[in-house]
Amino acid sequence: MLSGPLTLTLDAQHPTRLARFWAGLLHREVVEDATGGALLPGTDTQLGLRFVPSPTRKAGLNRMHLHLTSTSPDDQQRQVATALDLGGSHLDVGQRPEEGHIVLADPEGNEFCVIEPGNNYLAGCGLLGEVACDGTREVGLFWSEALGWPLVWDQDQETAVQSPYGGTKVAWGGPPVAPKQGRNRQRLDLAPEGDQQAEVDRLVALGATRLEVGADGDVVLADPDGNEFCVTAS
C-alpha cells in the first residue's frame, strides 16, 4: 500500500489569515475547520496546504520553502506585487543580484521564492512548482518509496520526486544540512488510503521512526533526517 494525498502543513499563529494570503497567491479557496485551522485543498498535480494553530513564533530559516513559477517577467512582477499587497515582504537570504528568482516572506515570515520565467527545471509543474527542502539524498530516496513517486532528479546528492501525474515537485538540496533545532514548523502529512497502522508499519520499515500518537489519532513519525511528519487518522 502506498500513501494517499500529500499535504504540506504549516504551523501558524493566525492560520486563517495565513491561509487567505496563500489562497490569494495560488488562486484557491480556503476551507476552515473546527480546530481553528484552514486548508487549501490540492489536486492530483498541485500540493495541498494546511495551516494549523501554533503559539510559537518562527525562529531562523525553515527547512522547507515554496517555489512559485512565473510565465513572463510581467507575470513574475505581478505575483510579487500581489504578495506584497496581501501582507508579504521582500527578504534577503544572501541571494545574488544576478539570480533571477525573487525571495519573499509571507505574513508570518515563511520564506518563498517567485521563480524567473523560462526555468526549465520547473517547466510544466504548475503555479506551486516546488517544495524545496534541506535534506540528504537518503531522505529523498525515502520519500520516493514512501509516496510511490519517481525520482525526477538525482545528481550530486540532490534529489527530487514528483507525482506520476506531474505537478509540484518535492526536492532536497543535499548536504551540508543545518542541524535541526526543535520541532519543524513545516512538515509533510500523509493520508493513507487504507489501514493507518499498516501504513505506519510500512513507513517504519522504510526507515521512519515512531515519535508519538496525537490526541486526534494522527501518528507522528520522523523521516531519516529527523523531520516530523504525520500519518493522519482519517
Steps between C-alpha positions, in 0.01 A plus 500: 500500500621849415404816682218711363483877459799703617450829685750757620399609851616835640483612863349848522411748769207612285415203277200646318677826426805317368280266295333800339839641403595178325155461348542843343833399350398154384145584389341245733212497746551479877324217683489568876460226762374477855849487654582854392706382205449548129565300184575589140407170331739367242448297185666201335775735384505787751592450864242589766589743779368476856541768768470397864501710819831533683602746774868494408664760280730417212871508589766464231457368148251223432620164370239533223390783275273530198590589143233667288546504124444788260422513129662834407690788661172689535334198661788468748464865597121464531544210739746698708266800509209276601705347781595845631139620480387195697748565782822337381841664496832489318766286668879490476638150553828570322372466143722658236379791283546297180269222617162514331279382784348742752502405868204602714349421839135438579333691788646259759852512359498174300742527211390437142625583150336617181709327234603673181320411173669245276624283788523162326521299820152612609345507152152348506488473880218752542483812714614324818806360330703360786543441870875553546640327809829473684584131505727215405476267202389227742189693595414561134520126434284436807224733382509354150426157648252634756290681239552273204620807310790464257829678544510771235839635613791315658832677450780618730310386813197711397169322444146582396179300475180571313159339476458266203235750385756785498463831681667618821845356563642433846878543502792464743817703456753251636770553763602690696171504689472750785449343844135461590385731777173396657183394326462601137229757435441356154455130431345249264179318593381176343139380478515120464261338256463195723576390855694766689703257712601295198621818331696604811665157510592529131656843549699381804630211292617756243699690763255724688501524881187499718474809719151526648126467448310827518173558681327500160637154420760624251825307524811719501811352341844631406665445164869394480611863540291539817224710342160445657206393286153365572300205379149627552223301662241588235 
